[in-house]
Amino acid sequence: MYESFVEEIDAIDNGIAQAEGEPRYAITSTLSARVGRLNPRWNDPNQDTEAGFQRAMELVRSEFLERLEHCHRSWLPARALVQESIQRRFEVHSSGQVLELAQGWCPWQDHIFRLEQELALPRALLLVLYRDQAGQWRVQSVPTGPHSFQSRLPLPEPWCGLRDQALSQLSGIPGCVFVHATGFIGGNCTREGALEMARRTLEQ
């Protein structure tokens, strides 16, 4: 709760910049900004702050409880699934660098970085397999960091941007659905096909 809710409020309140240098754009929709806009405008004849303070209390209370419920009902259960998948990783691939989310997609990225450190994994996790809501399978590269768009190991460059039969023919893997143009994710109709895409990616 501190990292996902309190820290940014604390930093903004104490004038701590989010990053070094000039930011590329301004974020004006933070909770702190929304609370600030509940103050009376400078040119309002009525400068009573009590009504705005009460609205701010309700706004912060509501968002705090929503975030707490999310942590309890979503974040923590996802962590348990990712940790279980890490424990079973050698059953998926002998390298131990491919994770399979047995119950389908869940928010896994944040947990991977935390658990890699906590468990002192000797080798970084590179790829994640999971079933999507449509019943197809995905193979996704683990990003280089929690907020990065760069992949630790993208899918092979010749596959990028291809779909369906063209992708299956080029890769020699039946049932291919797509590979994103950047190579960070691909899809297959079956678990076996997605796992083979992961194997070929590791071999590159």
Summary of the structure (lengths in Angstrom):
residues: 204
radius of gyration: 22.3
end to end distance: 39.8
largest distance: 73.2
contacts: 555
relative contact order: 0.09
helix: 46%
strand: 12%
